[in-house]
Amino acid sequence: MSVFHDPAVRKLGRKAIRHDPRTLRIATYLKTLPPLPDALPIPALAHLGMAENDVLGDCTAAEKTHDIQVWTARNGNEIVIPDVNTVKFYSATTGYVLGDASTDQGGDMTTVLNGFRNIGLEDDASVFHKIGAFLEMERQNHDHVKASILLYGATSIAVDLPVSAQNQGVWTVALGGDQGDPTAGSWGGHDVCIVAYNATGPICITWGAFKQMTWDWFDAYCSQAFAMISEQDWINATTGTAPSGFDVAALQSDLVQVAA
């Protein structure tokens, strides 16, 4: 795991939180949680790139490419979205104009998730990968975060990064400011996907690497969290189930309830 996140070579790009009252809430239909394991392992990925987040503030798009990669890798058919298509999606969902640095202003989670549902990201076989729905969760509900990863493969979160996070091998709440300003958002807003967890806390993908955070850090700096439902990439076409054993019929039932 990387240690020093130099702002000169690590871009952010998540705008201020935009709450849409129409956004569905996971708590309204996830009435009964499945048995939650103590830990979920990091997925084995053949390739994990920056998705241009070292040169553009496209974290909201880069995070979606990593979602697709994790879903398909866990089903044995890893798909890596080409960087050029990640940038196209970033442009389509935020207004970025290629080559015009003044338009590289990042995006907000809700708008980009709607773009993931309606537009999708194109792979190198000209297939567009989309989600069927997304649901906002109580951001400090650890069980909902764990269930989201178990059932749906990943959790998309907004984090208000402090400057203190730049020098940490594990993202932990810095006391006394000895690691830099620990104020939420003093570095800036970021979007990452949580793909695993352990007793220490969640493990996310950011800037082409896996990153451990503590549960306390998650509680302090996560400002928004979403479950995403992807029949297209999360369900194995041969077995008809998700890697967690979650079957297609149950997932389709969830989608009906979510869309109601």
Rosetta blueprint (number, residue, H / E / L):
1 M L
2 S L
3 V L
4 F L
5 H L
6 D L
7 P L
8 A L
9 V L
10 R L
11 K L
12 L L
13 G L
14 R E
15 K L
16 A L
17 I L
18 R L
19 H L
20 D L
21 P L
22 R L
23 T L
24 L L
25 R E
26 I H
27 A H
28 T H
29 Y L
30 L L
31 K L
32 T L
33 L L
34 P L
35 P L
36 L L
37 P L
38 D L
39 A L
40 L E
41 P L
42 I L
43 P L
44 A L
45 L L
46 A L
47 H L
48 L L
49 G L
50 M L
51 A L
52 E L
53 N L
54 D L
55 V L
56 L L
57 G L
58 D L
59 C H
60 T H
61 A H
62 A H
63 E H
64 K H
65 T H
66 H H
67 D H
68 I H
69 Q H
70 V H
71 W H
72 T H
73 A H
74 R H
75 N L
76 G L
77 N L
78 E L
79 I L
80 V L
81 I L
82 P L
83 D H
84 V H
85 N H
86 T H
87 V H
88 K H
89 F H
90 Y H
91 S H
92 A H
93 T H
94 T H
95 G L
96 Y L
97 V L
98 L L
99 G L
100 D L
101 A H
102 S H
103 T H
104 D L
105 Q L
106 G L
107 G E
108 D L
109 M H
110 T H
111 T H
112 V H
113 L H
114 N H
115 G H
116 F H
117 R H
118 N H
119 I L
120 G L
121 L E
122 E E
123 D L
124 D L
125 A L
126 S L
127 V L
128 F E
129 H E
130 K L
131 I L
132 G L
133 A E
134 F E
135 L E
136 E E
137 M L
138 E L
139 R L
140 Q L
141 N L
142 H H
143 D H
144 H H
145 V H
146 K H
147 A H
148 S H
149 I H
150 L H
151 L H
152 Y H
153 G L
154 A L
155 T E
156 S E
157 I E
158 A E
159 V E
160 D E
161 L E
162 P L
163 V H
164 S H
165 A H
166 Q H
167 N H
168 Q L
169 G L
170 V L
171 W E
172 T L
173 V L
174 A L
175 L L
176 G L
177 G L
178 D L
179 Q L
180 G L
181 D L
182 P L
183 T L
184 A L
185 G L
186 S L
187 W L
188 G E
189 G E
190 H E
191 D E
192 V E
193 C E
194 I E
195 V E
196 A E
197 Y E
198 N L
199 A L
200 T L
201 G L
202 P E
203 I E
204 C E
205 I E
206 T E
207 W L
208 G L
209 A E
210 F E
211 K E
212 Q E
213 M E
214 T L
215 W H
216 D H
217 W H
218 F H
219 D H
220 A H
221 Y H
222 C E
223 S E
224 Q E
225 A E
226 F E
227 A E
228 M E
229 I E
230 S L
231 E H
232 Q H
233 D H
234 W H
235 I L
236 N L
237 A L
238 T L
239 T L
240 G L
241 T E
242 A L
243 P L
244 S L
245 G L
246 F L
247 D E
248 V H
249 A H
250 A H
251 L H
252 Q H
253 S H
254 D H
255 L H
256 V H
257 Q H
258 V H
259 A H
260 A L
